[in-house]
């Protein structure tokens, strides 16, 4: 699977651990994140991830900022993007299973790196359930 990842200054350590995990599992990673802890603007890293997923250059995306909110809001500005802010692996599973989320947003200041990697694993391995959820997901987009 091809995964696009982006992060601001709150997430370099998270990105490093997640990229290592993804590569260990055989995934290809497109890295749009910063490696610096100096303040940067999260939209500069969230938009490229959303473009990758939106254009099918990547299968799924992962975005990371301090609260996870700003970068998720940025990604969700894109048509057909469903970025889900998650703080546990169970929420990540439900985001895929019920919402067909295609971008996982991680709040670096409120989760551990271990939790983040567990969320990534859950996000990548949980399929969309479809069925009654498909109609709801179709109503999300403003087309």
ROSERO-296337 format. One line per 3 residues: for each residue x, y, z of N, C-alpha, C. Coordinates in Angstrom, 1 decimal. Layout:
<sites>
X Y Z X Y Z X Y Z; ... $
</sites>
This chain:
<sites>
0.8 -1.2 0.0 0.0 0.0 0.0 0.9 1.2 0.0; 0.4 2.3 -0.6 1.2 3.6 -0.6 0.5 4.5 0.3; 1.2 5.0 1.3 0.7 5.9 2.3 1.4 7.3 2.3 $
0.6 8.3 2.3 1.2 9.7 2.3 1.1 10.2 3.8; 2.2 10.8 4.2 2.2 11.3 5.6 2.7 12.7 5.7; 2.1 13.5 6.6 2.5 14.9 6.8 2.4 15.2 8.2 $
3.3 16.1 8.7 3.2 16.5 10.1 3.8 17.9 10.2; 3.4 18.6 11.3 4.0 19.9 11.6 5.1 19.6 12.7; 5.5 20.7 13.4 6.6 20.6 14.4 6.2 19.8 15.6 $
5.0 19.5 15.8 4.6 18.6 17.0 4.8 17.2 16.7; 5.1 16.8 15.4 5.1 15.4 15.1 6.3 14.7 14.5; 7.5 15.3 14.5 8.6 14.6 13.8 9.0 13.3 14.4 $
8.9 13.1 15.7 9.2 11.9 16.4 8.1 10.8 16.0; 6.9 11.3 16.0 5.8 10.4 15.6 5.9 9.9 14.2; 6.2 10.9 13.3 6.4 10.5 11.9 7.5 9.5 11.7 $
8.6 9.7 12.4 9.8 8.8 12.3 9.4 7.4 12.7; 8.7 7.3 13.8 8.3 5.9 14.3 7.2 5.3 13.3; 6.3 6.1 12.9 5.3 5.6 12.0 5.9 5.2 10.6 $
6.7 6.0 10.1 7.4 5.6 8.8 8.2 4.3 9.0; 8.9 4.2 10.0 9.7 2.9 10.3 8.7 1.8 10.3; 7.6 1.9 11.0 6.6 0.8 11.1 6.0 0.5 9.8 $
5.7 1.5 9.0 5.1 1.3 7.7 6.1 0.6 6.7; 7.3 1.1 6.7 8.3 0.4 5.9 8.6 -1.0 6.3; 8.6 -1.2 7.6 8.8 -2.6 8.1 7.7 -3.5 7.6 $
6.5 -3.0 7.4 5.3 -3.8 7.0 5.3 -3.8 5.4; 6.2 -3.2 4.7 6.3 -3.3 3.3 5.5 -2.2 2.5; 5.1 -1.2 3.2 4.3 -0.1 2.6 5.3 0.9 2.0 $
4.9 1.6 1.0 5.6 2.7 0.4 5.1 4.0 1.1; 6.1 4.9 1.4 5.7 6.1 2.1 6.1 7.3 1.3; 5.1 8.2 1.2 5.4 9.5 0.6 5.4 10.5 1.8 $
6.5 11.1 2.0 6.8 12.0 3.2 6.7 13.4 2.8; 5.7 14.1 3.4 5.5 15.5 3.2 5.7 16.3 4.6; 6.2 15.6 5.6 6.3 16.2 6.9 7.6 16.8 7.1 $
7.6 17.7 8.2 8.9 18.3 8.6 9.6 17.4 9.6; 10.9 17.6 9.6 11.8 16.9 10.5 12.2 17.8 11.6; 11.7 19.0 11.6 12.2 20.1 12.5 11.1 20.3 13.6 $
11.6 20.7 14.8 10.7 21.1 15.9 10.4 22.6 15.9; 11.0 23.3 14.9 10.7 24.7 14.8 9.3 24.9 14.2; 8.6 26.0 14.7 7.2 26.2 14.4 7.1 26.3 12.9 $
6.1 25.6 12.3 5.7 25.7 10.9 4.2 25.7 10.9; 3.6 25.9 9.7 2.2 25.9 9.5 1.6 24.6 9.1; 0.8 23.9 9.8 0.3 22.6 9.5 -0.4 22.5 8.1 $
-1.1 23.6 7.6 -1.7 23.4 6.3 -0.7 23.1 5.2; 0.6 23.6 5.4 1.6 23.3 4.4 2.0 21.8 4.3; 1.6 21.1 5.3 1.9 19.6 5.3 0.6 18.8 5.2 $
-0.5 19.3 5.5 -1.8 18.6 5.4 -2.4 18.6 4.0; -2.2 19.8 3.3 -2.8 19.8 1.9 -2.1 18.8 1.0; -0.7 18.7 1.0 -0.1 17.7 0.1 -0.6 16.3 0.4 $
-0.8 15.9 1.6 -1.3 14.6 1.9 -2.7 14.4 1.3; -3.5 15.4 1.5 -4.9 15.3 1.0 -4.9 15.2 -0.6; -4.0 16.0 -1.2 -3.9 15.9 -2.7 -3.5 14.5 -3.1 $
-2.5 13.9 -2.4 -2.1 12.6 -2.7 -3.2 11.6 -2.7; -4.0 11.6 -1.6 -5.1 10.7 -1.5 -6.2 11.0 -2.5; -6.5 12.3 -2.6 -7.6 12.8 -3.5 -7.3 12.3 -5.0 $
-6.0 12.4 -5.4 -5.6 12.1 -6.7 -5.3 10.6 -6.9; -5.4 9.8 -5.9 -5.1 8.4 -5.9 -3.6 8.1 -6.1; -2.8 9.1 -5.8 -1.3 8.9 -5.8 -1.0 8.1 -4.5 $
-1.8 8.2 -3.5 -1.6 7.4 -2.3 -3.0 6.7 -2.0; -2.9 5.5 -1.3 -4.1 4.8 -1.0 -4.8 5.4 0.3; -3.9 5.8 1.2 -4.4 6.4 2.5 -3.4 7.4 2.9 $
-3.9 8.3 3.9 -3.0 9.3 4.4 -3.0 9.3 5.9; -1.9 9.9 6.4 -1.7 10.1 7.9 -1.2 11.5 8.1; -1.9 12.3 9.0 -1.5 13.6 9.3 -1.3 13.8 10.8 $
-0.4 14.6 11.2 -0.1 14.7 12.6 0.2 16.2 12.9; -0.5 16.7 13.9 -0.2 18.0 14.5 -0.4 17.9 16.0; -0.3 19.0 16.7 -0.4 19.0 18.2 -1.7 18.4 18.7 $
-2.9 19.0 18.2 -4.2 18.5 18.6 -4.8 17.6 17.6; -4.2 17.5 16.4 -4.8 16.8 15.3 -6.0 17.5 14.6; -6.5 18.5 15.3 -7.7 19.2 14.7 -7.4 20.1 13.5 $
-6.4 20.9 13.6 -6.1 21.8 12.5 -5.7 21.1 11.2; -4.9 20.1 11.3 -4.5 19.4 10.1 -5.6 18.6 9.6; -6.5 18.0 10.4 -7.7 17.3 9.9 -8.6 18.3 9.2 $
-8.8 19.5 9.8 -9.7 20.4 9.1 -9.1 20.8 7.8; -7.8 21.0 7.7 -7.2 21.3 6.4 -7.4 20.2 5.4; -7.2 18.9 5.8 -7.4 17.8 4.8 -8.8 17.7 4.4 $
-9.7 18.0 5.3 -11.2 17.8 5.0 -11.7 18.9 4.1; -10.9 19.9 3.8 -11.4 20.9 2.8 -11.4 20.3 1.4; -10.7 19.1 1.2 -10.6 18.5 -0.1 -11.8 17.6 -0.4 $
-12.3 17.6 -1.6 -13.4 16.7 -2.0 -13.0 15.3 -1.9; -13.9 14.5 -1.4 -13.6 13.0 -1.2 -12.6 12.6 -0.1; -12.2 13.6 0.7 -11.4 13.3 1.8 -12.2 13.2 3.1 $
-11.9 12.1 3.8 -12.6 12.0 5.1 -11.5 11.7 6.1; -11.0 12.8 6.7 -9.9 12.7 7.7 -10.5 12.6 9.0; -10.1 11.6 9.8 -10.7 11.3 11.1 -9.7 11.6 12.2 $
-10.0 12.4 13.1 -9.2 12.7 14.3 -9.4 11.5 15.3; -8.3 10.8 15.6 -8.4 9.6 16.4 -7.5 9.7 17.6; -7.8 9.2 18.7 -7.0 9.2 19.9 -6.8 7.8 20.5 $
-7.5 6.8 19.9 -7.4 5.4 20.4 -7.4 4.5 19.1; -6.9 3.3 19.3 -7.0 2.4 18.1 -8.5 2.0 17.8; -9.3 2.0 18.8 -10.7 1.7 18.6 -11.4 2.7 17.8 $
-11.1 4.0 18.1 -11.7 5.1 17.3 -11.2 5.0 15.8; -9.9 4.7 15.7 -9.3 4.5 14.3 -10.0 3.4 13.6; -10.3 2.3 14.2 -11.0 1.1 13.6 -12.4 1.6 13.2 $
-13.1 2.3 14.0 -14.5 2.7 13.7 -14.5 3.7 12.6; -13.4 4.6 12.5 -13.3 5.6 11.5 -13.2 4.9 10.1; -12.5 3.8 10.0 -12.4 3.1 8.8 -13.7 2.2 8.6 $
-14.1 1.5 9.6 -15.2 0.6 9.5 -16.5 1.2 9.1; -16.8 2.4 9.8 -18.1 3.0 9.7 -18.1 4.2 8.8; -17.0 4.9 8.7 -16.9 6.2 8.0 -16.0 6.2 6.7 $
-15.4 5.0 6.4 -14.5 4.9 5.3 -13.5 6.0 5.3; -13.0 6.4 6.4 -12.0 7.4 6.5 -10.8 7.1 5.7; -10.2 8.0 5.0 -9.1 7.8 4.2 -7.8 8.5 4.6 $
-8.0 9.3 5.7 -6.8 10.0 6.3 -7.0 9.9 7.8; -6.0 9.4 8.5 -5.9 9.3 9.9 -5.2 10.6 10.5; -5.9 11.3 11.4 -5.3 12.5 12.0 -4.9 12.1 13.4 $
-3.7 12.4 13.8 -3.1 12.0 15.1 -2.8 13.2 15.9; -3.3 13.3 17.1 -3.0 14.4 18.0 -1.7 14.1 18.8; -0.6 14.6 18.4 0.7 14.3 19.0 0.8 14.7 20.4 $
0.2 15.7 20.8 0.3 16.2 22.2 -0.6 15.4 23.2; -1.4 14.5 22.6 -2.4 13.9 23.5 -2.4 12.3 23.3; -1.4 11.8 22.6 -1.2 10.4 22.5 0.2 10.1 22.6 $
0.6 8.9 22.9 2.0 8.4 22.9 2.3 7.9 21.5; 3.6 7.8 21.3 4.0 7.3 20.0 3.5 5.8 19.8; 3.6 5.1 20.9 3.1 3.7 20.8 1.6 3.7 20.5 $
0.8 4.5 21.1 -0.6 4.6 20.7 -0.8 5.0 19.3; 0.0 5.9 18.8 -0.1 6.4 17.4 0.2 5.2 16.4; 1.2 4.4 16.7 1.5 3.3 15.8 0.4 2.3 15.9 $
-0.2 2.0 17.1 -1.3 1.1 17.2 -2.5 1.6 16.4; -2.7 3.0 16.4 -3.8 3.5 15.6 -3.6 3.3 14.1; -2.3 3.6 13.7 -2.0 3.4 12.3 -2.2 1.9 11.9 $
-1.8 1.0 12.7 -2.0 -0.4 12.4 -3.5 -0.7 12.3; -4.3 -0.2 13.2 -5.8 -0.4 13.2 -6.4 0.2 11.9; -5.9 1.4 11.6 -6.5 2.2 10.5 -6.2 1.4 9.2 $
-5.0 0.9 9.0 -4.6 0.2 7.8 -5.2 -1.2 7.6; -5.5 -1.8 8.7 -6.0 -3.2 8.6 -7.5 -3.4 8.8; -8.2 -2.3 9.0 -9.7 -2.4 9.2 -10.3 -2.0 7.9 $
-11.1 -2.8 7.3 -11.8 -2.5 6.0 -13.1 -1.7 6.3; -13.6 -1.0 5.3 -14.9 -0.3 5.4 -16.0 -1.4 5.4; -16.9 -1.3 6.3 -18.0 -2.3 6.4 -19.0 -2.2 5.3 $
-19.2 -1.0 4.8 -20.2 -0.8 3.7 -21.6 -0.9 4.3; -22.5 -1.6 3.6 -23.9 -1.8 4.1 -24.6 -0.5 4.5; -25.1 -0.4 5.6 -25.9 0.8 6.1 -25.0 2.0 6.2 $
-23.7 1.8 6.3 -22.8 2.9 6.4 -22.5 3.6 5.1; -22.6 2.8 4.0 -22.3 3.4 2.7 -23.2 4.6 2.4; -24.5 4.5 2.6 -25.4 5.6 2.4 -25.0 6.8 3.2 $
-24.6 6.6 4.4 -24.2 7.7 5.3 -23.0 8.4 4.7; -22.0 7.6 4.4 -20.7 8.1 3.8 -21.0 8.9 2.5; -21.9 8.4 1.7 -22.2 9.1 0.4 -22.8 10.5 0.7 $
-23.5 10.6 1.8 -24.1 11.9 2.2 -23.2 12.9 2.7; -21.9 12.5 3.0 -20.9 13.5 3.6 -20.5 14.5 2.5; -20.2 14.0 1.3 -19.7 14.9 0.2 -20.8 15.9 -0.2 $
-20.4 17.1 -0.5 -21.3 18.1 -1.1 -21.1 18.2 -2.6; -21.6 17.2 -3.3 -21.4 17.2 -4.7 -22.7 17.7 -5.5 $
</sites>
